[in-house]
């Protein structure tokens, strides 16, 4: 498609200066937020890029939530990718946190992940919308039978999750 | 402050001990966003600087190819990391990583249009105005192209380098990956790029997945990439080249063998 054909088709490429921002935003939305594929792109290549982004993200979240990922073992990449598809990242820390809470609510959080989540909940306060913040007062966290307490910034796993 | 020379490696905390034990090492690269702008520097980097090993901050989140102006705080961070490490230069990508308030999570390709060249050059100029050292720009590996490119890849890259005066950070694995996925000839691209503008090279591993070659940095460097490195060095040997590894770190002997292979192909001294 050349510029004139693009213009005739109402393609944003016909407005070279102003529309780069809109086109980049549409592409990112298609790749990470479940947006429609922009016109003219190779769908198979976009799919490959979308999957590659999810795999990369799974690796990054696993670095922030090593016990959660280890607890899921070979199921980690698929579990994360299923959860993350169409959901833009809120950063690796919050992505892992949101996923761990969802698995907890479904009763499928593995013991290692439950302990990691309990410890995080004891140390930080996280409302699910804004970045987690350190608790200034003593706190505790519970997940899947695991209990952790935090006092003056020191955290201890009081009760391990049942195996 | 010595410029990159010879064979280097991407410094990552997971392999800091391995890197510290490389006797002939003259330069490393560090992901700029992983280095704090104040407070203590990672011990491993301090020790390398004391050995006079050059450390090049490599930005990954500036989004120089974004339509929006580059965020001043990100440029300021890169500049302060460059100062703290007494870096000879910094590097970033010809790519965008966010748009419309969303993070893509990785480097995305630009349309090869005049508008994208303008946006990128404007952002590079904004960065250059604040940076204490030169910047080298790296073309990325892309799994897809935009549908309406006005320029071919060599024209696009050369135009950006000419207009900004930036150096080139050429990633041999990216050249290989793009050519393989597009079905084009990587040598034809090498023949049209300004190889004399290369500050250093990247070399990395990748793997085939779902019909595409992915530049993963978590697999061994495949032999076609080493062959392409040889072809490049035969045309114009750059002053330095660097192995990038970002995960699934192999045992030390395998990593040493990869560094030795880079030295062997390029003709630079072995650093292991």
Interface residues (C-beta under 8 A of the other chain):
Chain A: X1 X2 X3 X6 X11 X13 X16 X17 X20 X21 X22 X23 X24 X25 X26 X27 X28 X29 X31 X32 X33 X39 X40 X41 X42 X44 X45 X46 X48 X49 X51 X52 X53 X56 X57 X59 X60 X88 X89
Chain B: X66 X67 X68 X96 X98 X99 X100 X101 X102 X103 X104 X105 X106 X108 X111 X113 X114 X115 X116 X118 X119 X143 X144 X145 X146 X147 X148 X181 X209 X210 X211 X212 X214 X247
